[in-house]
Amino acid sequence: MFKEFGLDCAQGKVATREEILSGVALLNYPYVLKEEDGGSSLNTFLINEDSIKFNEATCHFETVALAEEYIPG
């Protein structure tokens, strides 16, 4: 919706739980991984080269999550 009005938006993609658990970078580092329908900073993670990889016990995303480029500020 914002792009339709010419506003810059973070590039991103929907990532499945399987993609997250694979440990493969979803976007260029750094990027943000957050709940698909979340409205706060809960379960929001800044991912970089040194980030600990998610596993079955630490992955809070049940089906999908949003991976978006990190924009400082």
N, C-alpha and C positions, 0 to 999 in steps of 0.2 A: 504494500500500500504506500509506504513512504517513498519508494523508488519511483512510483507513478507521478509523484509531485516533485521529482528532481532532487530529493534529499539523499545524501550519502548514507549507505548502510553497510554494516560489516558483512563480508562474504562468508558464507557458511554452507553447511550441509546437514542433513539428518543422518545420524549414525545409529546403526543397530547395536544391540548389546554385544553381539558376536564381534562386530568390528572393534568395539571398545576393548573387549577382552583380548583381542588378537595382539594388542600392543603396537600395531602399526600406526604411524602418524596419520591422523585424519586430515590435517591441513598442514601448511608450513608453520613451524614454531615461531613464536608462541601462539597458542590459541586457547579459547575458552570452551569448556565442556559444561553444559548445563541441562537441566530438565526441559523437556519439550514444552511443557505447559506450566513451568514454574514462573512465579512472579517476583521472586526475591533472590537473595544471594545464597540461600540454602541449596546445598548440593550443586554448587557452582565451583568449578576448578580451573585454575590457570595451568595449562599444560606446556612444558618446555622440554628440552632435550634431557634434562636431569630429573624429570618427574618420575616418581615411582609408578610402575605400571599397575593397572587395576587387575584384580583377580576376582573369583567368584564371591569371596567374602567382603571385598571392599567396593565392588561395583554396585552403586545404589540405583542404577538405571534398570528398570524392569524390562523395557522393550526397546525404546529408542531415546536418543538425547540429541541436542543441538550442539554442533561444533561450529564455532564462529571465530574469525580472525580476531586477535586481541588488538584493541585500539586503546593506547594509553590515554589517561586523562580523566 
